[in-house]
Amino acid sequence: MKDKTTALTSFMKQRRMGLNDFIQRLATNSYACKHPEVQSILNLTPPQDAELMNTNPSPPPSPSQQINLGPSSNPSAKPSDFHFLKVIGKGSFGKVLLARHRADDQFYAVKVLQKKAILKKKEEKHIMSERNVLLKNVKHPFLVGLHYSFQTADKLYFILDYINGGELFYHLQRERCFLEPRARFYAAEIASALGYLHSLNIVYRDLKPENILLDSQGHIILTDFGLCKENIEPNGTTSTFCGTPEYLAPEVLHKQPYDRTVDWWCLGAVLYEMLYGLPPFYSRNTAEMYDNILNKPLQLKPNISNAARHLLEGLLQKDRTKRLGCTEDFIEIKNHIFFSPINWDDLNAKKITPPFNPNVTGPNDLRHFDPEFTDEPVPSSIGCSPDSALVTASIKEAAEAFVGFSYAPSMDSYL
């Protein structure tokens, strides 16, 4: 029991580190780099990610290499429209803040990203992908909604639904694991969201408890679409090595082409974690964990139902051509016996009462956000544009990289 607690504590401390940060730390540890298994992992990294190994990264790409999604809509939105209240999340390129619009007093989650940081790691394609996926969300009940986006010379701003029931990760931290009916409810809503993305030929690729939020009633909201891959037809594949270490599917680790079944592997990993408290194949030693994912048989303790066991075995099938969902995608998951208590029409209509109510009193109730975020002061630079005299050539170049980013919905979308 003591070993399990130690493993869980270590796991929680390391969980927020993304794959890029992990590879960078690994590559700068001279002792670790000599280990053959570590060298094997580093060799999995494709050429486009090679700059993570370089302590002196190359300068931002020239305008000819940058993404142009068409003429900017030139929206009137600006940072000074908002009163920024609290930091509620952090990532590699910026922060998520609770903000109140000064004109209508509405609360929003505003994702503020630093252009220079994005360009330094050559991540502008992922940012634009996130924007594109958000635009395609036609009010699906379990996907976060984008109200509009805009940019200043040095920052990008996503104006998103404000969701304050807390990350699934936060609730798992506090409760260790969930009872099966609660895990089933969350897994069903997550599967519905993934099935919808797949219907738009989008593969999510980064399902993990940190990217799954609860709304004020306790329903699932999927967020963070930065690693989504667009235009993947039902039989289409992609091969980019990306994701979060604990949730990488075997085919991704093997650097083989993979398809939308990678999301069903991740659903299996999240369901396993909800039932057992740790992801499947987890080890504090990441090289060992990768070896477990590739080679270790799935081991299920006897404290779950036969239906849950059968579902986990289907989702966590190492051979993607035999994985549950490989033939009829979401329909196979939807029809599995584990989900037989779920009325899917009622689920999507939010007519099923969530098994847990966050009991938030209003937008200012931040009890379900990690104090690691909310205790941090709001940066004074968030709500203002830089002095024009300080806008350097590199910042101007950064502005050109995100032409077409700004978005404001047409009035039709509200009808």
SVG drawing of the C-alpha trace seen along z (x, -y; Angstrom):
<svg xmlns="http://www.w3.org/2000/svg" viewBox="-34 -54 60 65">
<polyline fill="none" stroke="black" stroke-width="0.4" points="0.0,0.0 2.9,-2.3 4.5,-1.7 1.2,-2.4 0.8,-5.7 4.4,-6.7 3.8,-5.9 0.5,-7.9 2.2,-10.9 5.0,-10.9 2.6,-10.4 0.5,-13.5 3.6,-15.7 4.8,-14.8 1.5,-14.6 1.3,-18.2 4.6,-17.9 3.8,-17.6 5.6,-15.3 7.7,-18.1 8.9,-19.1 9.6,-15.5 11.7,-14.9 13.6,-18.1 14.5,-17.1 15.4,-13.7 17.7,-15.0 19.5,-17.3 20.3,-14.6 23.7,-13.2 23.4,-10.1 19.9,-9.3 20.9,-9.8 23.4,-6.9 20.7,-4.4 19.8,-2.3 16.1,-2.4 16.2,-6.2 18.1,-6.5 15.4,-4.3 12.7,-6.7 14.6,-9.8 14.9,-8.1 11.1,-8.0 11.1,-11.8 10.5,-12.8 12.7,-15.4 10.1,-18.2 10.5,-17.8 14.3,-17.7 14.6,-21.3 13.5,-20.1 16.9,-18.4 18.7,-21.6 19.5,-23.9 20.0,-26.7 16.8,-26.5 16.6,-28.0 15.0,-31.4 11.3,-31.7 10.5,-30.6 10.4,-33.2 7.1,-34.6 7.2,-32.3 7.1,-29.3 4.3,-30.6 0.6,-29.7 -1.8,-32.0 -5.5,-31.1 -6.7,-34.0 -7.4,-37.7 -8.0,-38.6 -11.6,-39.4 -10.2,-42.5 -12.5,-42.2 -13.0,-45.1 -12.3,-42.9 -9.3,-43.9 -7.8,-42.9 -9.1,-46.1 -12.6,-44.8 -12.1,-42.4 -11.4,-42.6 -9.0,-39.7 -9.8,-38.2 -7.9,-35.0 -5.4,-32.6 -7.3,-29.3 -4.9,-27.3 -1.4,-27.2 0.3,-25.6 3.4,-25.7 2.6,-28.9 0.5,-30.9 -2.3,-31.0 -6.1,-30.6 -7.8,-33.3 -11.2,-34.0 -12.3,-37.3 -15.5,-39.4 -16.5,-41.3 -16.7,-45.0 -19.7,-45.7 -22.1,-42.9 -20.6,-41.5 -20.5,-38.0 -17.8,-35.6 -15.4,-33.8 -12.3,-31.7 -9.7,-33.6 -6.8,-31.5 -3.9,-33.9 -0.9,-32.5 2.5,-34.1 3.3,-34.2 7.0,-34.2 6.9,-31.0 4.7,-29.3 7.1,-30.2 10.1,-29.3 8.8,-25.7 7.3,-25.8 3.9,-25.1 1.8,-27.6 0.2,-24.7 -1.2,-23.2 -2.5,-26.6 -4.3,-27.1 -5.6,-23.6 -7.1,-24.3 -8.8,-27.4 -10.2,-25.5 -11.5,-22.7 -13.2,-25.2 -14.9,-26.8 -16.3,-23.4 -17.9,-22.8 -21.6,-23.3 -22.7,-23.5 -22.0,-19.9 -23.0,-19.5 -19.6,-18.0 -17.2,-20.2 -16.0,-23.6 -17.4,-26.5 -15.4,-29.3 -17.1,-32.7 -14.5,-34.5 -10.7,-35.1 -8.4,-38.0 -4.8,-38.9 -2.4,-41.7 1.1,-42.1 2.5,-39.6 -0.5,-37.5 -3.4,-35.3 -6.7,-35.4 -9.3,-32.6 -12.6,-33.7 -14.1,-30.4 -16.9,-29.1 -16.1,-29.4 -16.4,-26.0 -15.8,-25.9 -16.7,-22.4 -13.0,-21.5 -10.7,-19.2 -11.5,-15.4 -7.8,-15.2 -8.4,-17.4 -11.4,-15.3 -9.4,-12.1 -6.6,-13.5 -9.0,-14.1 -10.9,-10.9 -8.3,-8.4 -10.8,-6.6 -14.5,-6.5 -17.2,-3.9 -18.2,-2.2 -21.6,-4.0 -19.8,-7.4 -16.9,-6.2 -19.5,-4.9 -21.3,-8.2 -18.1,-10.2 -16.9,-7.6 -20.2,-7.8 -20.1,-11.6 -16.4,-11.5 -17.2,-8.9 -20.0,-11.0 -17.7,-14.0 -15.0,-11.9 -17.6,-10.3 -18.7,-13.8 -15.2,-14.9 -14.6,-11.7 -17.8,-12.5 -16.0,-15.8 -12.9,-13.8 -11.0,-15.1 -8.8,-12.9 -8.4,-14.3 -5.1,-12.6 -4.6,-14.1 -7.4,-12.7 -6.4,-12.8 -8.0,-13.9 -6.4,-17.3 -8.3,-18.0 -11.7,-16.9 -13.6,-19.5 -16.8,-19.3 -19.4,-22.0 -21.4,-23.5 -23.9,-20.7 -21.3,-17.9 -21.4,-17.2 -18.2,-16.5 -16.7,-19.3 -13.7,-18.3 -11.2,-21.1 -7.7,-21.9 -7.8,-21.0 -4.1,-21.9 -3.1,-18.3 -6.2,-17.5 -5.5,-16.3 -8.0,-17.4 -9.1,-15.8 -8.6,-12.2 -11.1,-10.2 -12.6,-7.0 -9.7,-4.9 -7.1,-7.6 -4.0,-7.7 -1.4,-10.1 2.1,-9.5 3.1,-12.5 4.6,-11.5 2.6,-13.5 0.4,-13.1 1.1,-12.6 3.4,-9.8 1.0,-7.9 -1.7,-7.7 0.4,-7.0 -1.0,-4.1 1.4,-1.3 1.2,-2.3 2.3,-5.8 5.2,-4.6 6.1,-2.2 6.1,-5.3 3.6,-3.5 0.8,-5.2 -2.2,-5.4 -5.9,-6.3 -8.9,-7.4 -8.7,-4.3 -5.9,-6.1 -8.7,-8.0 -10.4,-4.8 -7.1,-3.6 -7.0,-6.9 -10.6,-6.4 -9.7,-3.0 -6.7,-4.5 -8.9,-7.2 -11.6,-4.7 -8.9,-2.5 -7.6,-5.4 -11.0,-6.4 -11.6,-2.8 -8.1,-2.1 -6.5,-5.5 -3.5,-5.2 -3.3,-4.8 -2.7,-1.3 1.0,-0.3 2.0,-3.2 5.6,-3.4 7.5,-6.3 10.3,-5.3 9.0,-6.5 11.2,-4.2 9.8,-1.3 6.3,-2.6 6.8,-2.8 8.1,0.8 5.0,1.8 2.7,0.2 4.4,2.0 4.9,5.4 3.2,6.0 -0.2,7.7 -3.1,5.8 -3.7,6.8 -7.2,6.2 -7.9,6.6 -11.1,8.5 -12.9,5.5 -14.7,4.4 -17.7,5.9 -17.3,8.4 -18.7,5.7 -16.1,3.2 -13.4,5.8 -14.5,6.7 -14.6,3.0 -11.2,2.2 -9.8,5.3 -11.4,4.1 -10.2,0.5 -6.7,1.3 -6.0,3.8 -2.4,3.2 -3.2,4.2 -5.3,1.2 -6.8,3.4 -8.4,5.5 -9.3,2.7 -12.9,1.9 -14.0,-0.9 -11.7,0.1 -14.6,1.1 -17.6,-1.1 -15.9,-3.7 -18.2,-5.2 -21.1,-2.8 -19.1,0.1 -18.4,-1.8 -22.0,-3.0 -23.4,0.6 -21.0,2.2 -22.7,4.0 -20.9,1.7 -23.0,-1.2 -26.3,0.7 -27.7,-1.4 -27.1,-4.6 -29.9,-6.1 -27.7,-8.0 -30.4,-10.4 -31.0,-11.4 -27.3,-11.6 -26.7,-14.1 -29.7,-16.1 -28.2,-16.3 -31.3,-14.7 -29.3,-12.2 -28.5,-13.6 -24.7,-13.6 -23.5,-11.3 -21.5,-14.2 -22.6,-17.8 -19.7,-20.3 -22.1,-22.6 -20.6,-25.8 -22.3,-28.9 -21.6,-31.1 -18.8,-32.2 -16.7,-33.5 -16.7,-30.1 -13.2,-28.7 -13.2,-25.9 -12.5,-23.3 -9.5,-25.0 -6.0,-24.0 -4.6,-26.7 -1.4,-26.3 -3.2,-28.4 -5.6,-30.6 -2.9,-31.8 -0.8,-33.1 -1.2,-36.9 -2.7,-37.9 0.1,-39.3 -0.3,-43.0 0.7,-42.5 -2.3,-40.2 -4.9,-43.0 -2.9,-45.5 -1.1,-45.7 2.7,-46.4 3.9,-49.9 4.3,-50.4 7.9,-51.5 8.7,-48.1 7.3,-46.0 10.4,-44.5 10.9,-43.0 10.5,-39.5 7.1,-40.4 6.0,-41.9 7.1,-38.7 5.1,-36.8 2.0,-38.8 2.4,-37.8 2.5,-34.1 -1.1,-34.2 -2.9,-36.1 -6.4,-34.8 -6.5,-33.8 -9.0,-36.4 -12.6,-35.2 -16.0,-36.6 -19.1,-34.5 -21.8,-35.7 -25.1,-36.7 -26.6,-33.6 -24.7,-31.3 -26.8,-32.7 -30.2,-32.1"/>
</svg>
